[in-house]
Amino acid sequence: MLETKITPEELDFMETWHTPVALGECMFSNLDNLSLFNEDKFLDIWLGQYPLLSYEYMIDTQVEGLNEKEKFSLREGAGNLYCFAARNWGKSVIGEKIDLLLYILCEENETCGFSSFDFQHIQGMLESVLKALEFHPIVKTFIENIKRNPYYIYTRNGVLVESVNMNISDGKKSGSAFQQKHFKKLYIEEASRETQLVYENRLEAKSNIGCVFRILGMTNFTRNSPPGKMFFDTENKSQVLNVPAYINPNYGDKEEKQSIKKYGGKQSIAFRLFVDGDIIQEGVSALDMNRVRENCYPHDKNGFIDYANTIKSFEINQETFHNYKHTLVVERNPNIKLLYIAADIGDIGGTTEIIVMGLVNNIWRYIYNITLRNIDNKQSYKVFKHLYKKLNPDKMGNDNSEGIGKAIYRDLKDDPEIDSKKLVWCSFNENIEVGYEKDDKDKPIRVNGKLVVQYEHTLVWAVQRLCHLLYEPLVFLPMDYKLDTQLESVVAVPRGNSVTYECLSEENHLWQAFEVFSIMQWKNEFEGFSKAESIETFKKKHINCGA
């Protein structure tokens, strides 16, 4: 056999090709456009991003005395990643997009999966990857065929990449797409959203010799959830990556100030999650989302969640505000017995979420979602007044815990065209009456002949009341991914002898708008609560009314 000696240039090429950082930096020129290739322009993968890449291609698995499973375990050791960390430091673009492209270039004759909790997030990641597969002058030579929805990527070196939608909103059917899959590698985007049922299905979707898991997400999970168990599993200790946002060399004083303003201070849970990358170990999930989705979401004739039945939503920002009256095409259906407008007011330059709820046949229906971004309180007031005129609400309320909410409330109350009796004051910094004090025999207590009113913190009661409305169920929720994400992220956090509720989603204003609605519904339904004339009247009006 004639053998030719490898030249130094050929050796350098082979070493570069199988070294993930070197190959990634040489093959791609621009993270925002992965189809670009420039021989003189290279990516700069930061030192803190090195662990995001798989090093399985550098492992020599041809070790004598090892069977195939043992050889593959070496590859798993160099490739597995459980990255739960802060945002805005490149974990998705390096750890998923670049790493997936390197996998396509370096492996052969394998099946790989790419998964997330819904199709939109799969699409958001893979479409930018597909630009490289279709137009990059080198990468495109590896591609045989590409299909979309679901995604199938076939390569000439025998690699198949297919997408798997977790469909976490589908209750008992979530995770079923993993069945009959046999992956040797699996990427998971937004892994903090993975449920127990999906996790169990996913663990069965691996080849008979193993699977390289590339799991990336935020730290907005609870300790006993599947991502929490993965994070704290001692067997995964060497493969867990948790870093803050300021690992990004471009993170400076300006970004720090913006984050403090955005998340409400450095001690807030949101800042701890999305900047520090902390794990909020003290929190437990507050809502039974399988129950909520089963009770309150629309379903088709086969029992699946009807994703086509979506909420009608509008968004107004500084650029589109001038046309808000033409944008907000809303009306009140004559079948609505009661109509409420509830809102959580964001800071100046922040986000305000407005929801419209209508009572039809004793069920509260979520009708509209209006999002206001980067507009001031005077502009917000005009939007509220427009909605008031168009919808003729029976009640209109907003969160008055902060100054901006109070300013809008005052403007509405002072407007002669608005019936101030329809305005509902809601402040989560105050207490709210929720019932009567009782003795050890469960009988209401009287002082000087009057029933003693029982109070609860408004924020706590809002969550308890909302749970009551969702679980009965007394609410119908058309499909709204933004709301589903925020409901999924609500945790109960012990604070001394009490419990507070926090939404661990990066945006939480829609959740808070529903909290306002729950207080409005409570106040209206039990108006005059402390003035009940007798115990009999009280029992008749308020039995089974608690959360």
N, C-alpha and C positions, 0 to 999 in steps of 0.2 A: 504494500500500500504506500502510495506517495503522500507524504505529509509535508506541509509548508509551514514554516515557522511564523508565528504570529508577530506582526510588527508592533512596535510601541504605540503607533497611532491606532491600530486595531484594538489593542488591549485597552487603551484609554477610552475608546468608543464603547467597548463592551462594559467596562466598569461604570462609565457614566450612565449607560442605558439601564443598568440594574441598580443604580443608586438613586432612590426616589427624589431627594432634594436636588441633586444635579440634573436629573432628567426633567423634573418639573420646571426648574429655572431655565434650562436650555430650550425646552420644547415650546414654551408659551411666553408670549411677550406682554400680554395685558390681561389682567384678571377680569376686567369688565367686558372683554371681547376675546374669548378663548379661541376663536378662529384665526386670530392674527398670529403670524410667525415672522420673526425678524432675526436673521442670523447674528446681528450685532446688538440686539436688545434682549435683555434677560429679565425674568422675574426676580424679585428680591424676597425670598421666603425668610421671614424673621426667625431668629433662633428659637423664640417661644412657640413657633408654629411647627417646628421639626417633629414633635410627637404626634402631630395630626396625620402624618403620612405613614403608610404601612411599609415596613422594612422586610416583608416576607420574601421579596425578590432577591434579597442578598443572602438568604439562608441556603446552605448546601444541604439538601435533604437526602443526598445519596450516601447515607451512612450505613455501613455494613452492620448486619445484625438487627436492624429495625424493620418492623413490618410497615405496611402502608399507613395504618392509623397512627403509629408512633412517629413516622416521618411527617405526617400532616400536623401533628401536635407541635412540632418545631415551628412550622409555618404559623400556626395559631398564636404561638407565643410572641412572634415578631409582628403579627398583624392585628390582633385584637385591640380594640380601643373602646373605652367607656368614658366619653368626654361629656361631662355635665359642668358647664362653666358660664361665665358672664357673656354678654353679647358684644358685638362690634369689635372683634379682634381677628376675624377671618376663619373661624372654625369650620363654617359650612363650605366656603369657597375652596379652602385648602383640604380639609378633611374629607370632603365628599366629592366636589366637582373635579379638582385636580387629581385626587387619589383614584377616583373611578376611571379617569382617562388613562392614568398610568397602569392601572389594572388591565384595561383593554389592550394596551401596548405590550405588556410583559407576560401575560398568562395565555394559556391555550386550552381548548377543549374543556371548558368549565361553564357552569351555570351560576349566575350571580343575581341577587335580588336587590331592589331599591324600594324602600317602603317609607310611608309616613301615615299620619292619622287620617288624612283625606287626600283626594286626588289633586286638589289645588296646590297643596304643598309639594307633592311629587312633581307636578307640572312645573312649578316655579323653579325647582332645582334642575330637572332634566332638560328643559328646553334650552338653557344656556349651554349645557353639555353637548346637546345635539348640534348646536352651531359649530362647535369644534369638529364633531364627527362628520359633518356635512361639508365644511369649507376649509378646515385646516389642511394645508398642502401635504402634510405627512400623515396626520391621523386619519384623514378620509380614505387613504389607501388601504386601511385595515378593515373598512366597513363593507359588509355584503348587503345588508338590508336594514331598514328602520321602519318600525310601525308605531303608531301613537294610540293612546287611550284604549286599552292600556299600552304601555310602552314595551316594545321588543326591539332590542338592538342585537343584530347578528354580525359577527366579525369573520373575516377570512381565516383567522387563526383559531376558529372554533369556540369563541366565547359568546355566550348568550346572556344578556342583561335584560331582566324583565321587572316591571314595576308591580308592586303588591300594595293595594289600598287597604289599610287596616279597617277603614269604615267604622271608627269607634262609635259613631252615632247610631249604629244599627243594633244596639243592644245585644241580644243573645247571638245575633248573626255576625257580630264584629269579629274580625280576625279569620273568618272562614276562607278568605282568599289565600291563606298560607297553606291550606290543605293540599296534599299531593305535590308539594314543592320539595326540592332536594338541592338546596343551595350549598355551595362551598364557600360563598362569601355573601354577606348581607349588610347593606347600608340602611341605617334608620335615621331619618330627618325628624326633628322635634320629638325626640324619644321620651321626653318628660310626659307626653300625652298618652303613652302606652298604658292600656288597661290590663287587668289580670287575665281576662279571657283572651285578649290578643296575645299576651305574653305566652300563655300556655300553647296556643296554636302555633306561634312563631317558633318555639323551641323544637317543635316536631318537624319544622321545614328545613332540615339540614341533611347533608349527605351522610351516608353510613360511616364515613371516616371523620366527619367533623365539619365545622363551618367557621370562617373568620368573620367575627362580628365587628362592624364599624358603627358604633352607636353614639350619636351626638344630639345634644339638646341643652335646654336651659336647666337651672336648678329649681324651677318652680314645681317641685313634687314633694310628697310627704314620705317619711321614712319607711312606712310599711307598704307603699305602692311598689309596683314592679321596678320602676327606675330607682326608687329608694333602696330596694333590696340589692339591685345590681351595684349601686354606688358603695354600699356599706359591706358587701360580701368580701370577706377577707381573701378569698381565692382570686378576686379581681384586683387586689390592692396594687399590683405592679402595672396594671393596665388602665387604671383610672386616672383621668386628667381633669383637674379643677383649677382654673386660673381666673384672675380678675380681668376686667376690661382694660385696666391700665398696663397690661402686658403689651398692648399696642404702643409702639414707639411714638405714634402720632397723638397719643392721649396726653393732653397737657392741662394747664390751668383753665383754659377756655372751656374745654370739654368737661372738666370737673364741675365748673360753675353751672353749665347747662344741665348736667345730670342732677345736681343738687336741686335746681329749680324744677326740673321735670318730674323727679320722683319724690319731692317733698322733704328733702333733707337727707343727710348721710345716715341717719339712724332709722329711716323708714325701711319697711320690709322690701319695698320695690327697689330702693337703692342697693340694699344688701344683696338682692337677687341678681339684678341686671348689671350692676357695676362691680360689686365685690365678689360675685359668684358664690355667695354663701348658701349653705343648705339650711333651710328653716326647719330644724329638727323638731321644734315644739309644736308644729301645726299638724292637724289631721283633717282629712277631707270633710267639708261641712255638708255637702249635698250628695244624695244618692242619685248619680246621673243616669244610671240604667233605669231607675224608677221614673225620673223626670222625662227621659226620652220616650219611654214606653207610654206614659200617661198624657204628656202634653204636646208631643211632636206629631205632625201629620204622617199618616201611614197609607200606603196604597192597598189595593185589594188583596195582595199577597202577604200583607203584614210587614212589609219593609218600610223604612222611613222614606217618605216621599220628598226627595230632594228638590223636585220641581216646584213644590209648594213653598215659596220663599217669601220672606217679609218684603214689603215695598219700602225701599229706603231712599233717602235723599241726603246729599252733602252740600253744605254751603261753606265757602271759604272767602277770604278777602278778595280774591280775584272774581268770584262769581256772585258776591253779595248784591251788587247793583241789580241783579236780575232775579232776586230771591222770590218775588211774588209769582213770577212765571215758572220758576223751578218747582216750587212747592205746590204741586197739583194734588190737593187733598179734598175729601168730602166726608160728610157724615151720613152713613147709611141709615135709612129710616127704621131699620130693624134694631138699631142700637138703643137699649133702654137707658144706659148711662155711658157717658164718655169722659175719660180722664186724660189729661195731658200731664205727664210727670217728667221731671228733668233733673239731671245732675249738672251743675254749672262748673266748668273748668276755669282755671286761672286765665287772666288776660293773656291772649296769645296761645291759649291751650285748647282743649277739646271739651265741648258741651254735647251731651247726649240727651235727646228728647224722645220719649216714647208716647204713643197714643194707644190707649187701651179702651175697648168698647165692650159693654156687658150685653151679651145676646144669649137668651134662654139660660140665664144664670151662670154663664161661662164667660170669663173675661178673655177677650180675643186681642192678641197683639196685632195692631193694624198697621202702624207706621213707625219707622225709626228715622229721625232727623238728626244728622250730625253737623255740628257747627265747629269749624276749626279756624283759629287765629282771627277771630273777630272780637270786638270789644263789647262791653255790657250794653251800651246804647244800641248797637246794631242787634245784639241778641234780643233786647227788649222789643225791637221792631218785628223780629221774627215771631216772638211769642204773641204779640198783638195780632199779627196776620193769621196765625193759627187759631187764635181765639175767635176772630171774625169768621173764618172759614168753617170751623168745626163746631162752634157754639158748645163748648165743653160744659159739663155739669160741675167739674172741679178742675182746677189747674194748680199744680204745686211744683216746687223745686227745692233743692237742698239749700237751706239758708245757714249752714254751719259756718260759712266764710263770708267775707265782706262783699264779694261780687254777687253772690246769690241774693244777699240782702238788698243790694242796690237794685237789682232787677225786680225783686219782689216789691220794693217801694215804688218804683216807676209804674208797675202794673196797678198797684193799689191806688195810686194817685190819678190814674187815667180815668176820666169821667165816662169813657165808653166801655169800661170794664167793670163788671159787677164784683166788687171787692169781696162779697160773701162767697164767691166761687173760688177764691184763692185759699190755698191750704199752706199753712206754715209748717215746715219740716226742718228741724235742726237736730243733727245727730250728736250735738254736744249737750243735749238736754235729756230730761226724763219724760216719760209718757205714761199716762194712767192706763192700766191694763186689766184691772179687776178690783176685787175687794179682799182685804185681809181676812183670814179665817182662823178660828181657834183650833185646838187639837182634835175637836170633833167635826171638823170641816164645816163649821157654821160661820157665816159672815159676822165680823165683829162690829159692834156699834159703840160709839162714844157720844153721849148726850143725844141718843136717838138717831144719830146719823151713821151711815155705813162708812167705814174707814177705807179710803181708796188705796189701792196697791199700785206702786209705780215700778217701772223697769226702764233701763237705759234704752233710749230710742234706737240706737244702732243695733243692739242685741235683739230688741223686739222686732225690728224690721226684718231681720233674717229669719227669726222664728215664725213670724207671720207669713213671710214669703214661702217658707217651706210648707206651711199649712196649705196655702193656695196651690202650690205645685203638686203636692202629694194627694190631695183629695180626689181627683184634680179639679180645680176651679179655674184653670188657666189653659188656653190653647196658644201654642207658640209655633207659627210658621217657621220653616227652617231659616236660621240666621247663624251663620258660622261665627260671627263676632260674639254673639251672645253665648253660643255653645262653648266657645273657648273660655269665656270669662266665668261662666257657671262652673265649668270643670275645674277652675283654678281657685275656687273659694275654699279657704281652710279656717278651722276654728283654732285659735291660739290662746292657751291659758295665760291669764295675767293675774297672778296672785290667787285670790279666791273667786275670780270671775273669768269669763271667756269673751274674747273679742273675735271678730271675723275679718279676715283680710282676703282680698282677691289678688292672687299671685301673678295674674296676667299682666303683661306690660301696660296694657290699657285696661282700665277698670270702670270707666264712666258709665258704660251701658248697664253693668251690674248695679251700680249705685243708683241709676235712674229707676231700676226695678225695686230697689229698696225704698225709694221715695214713693213709688206707686203703692207698695204694700202698706206704708204708713197712711197714705191717703185713703186707701180702701178701709183700713181699720178705723180711722177717725170718722169717716162718713157712716159706715155701717153701725158703729156704736156711739153715734153722737148723743150727747146727753148721758153718757155712761154713768157718771157719778151722781146723777140726779134721779136715778130710778126710784119710783115711789114705793116699791115694796120688793121683798125677796121674791115673790111670785112673778112680778113683772121682770125682775132681773133674770130669773131662771128661764122665763119664756123667751126673752130677747137674746140672751147671751150664752145659753148652754152649748157646749161643744164648739165654742168660738176660739179657743186658744190654739196655739201652734202645735 
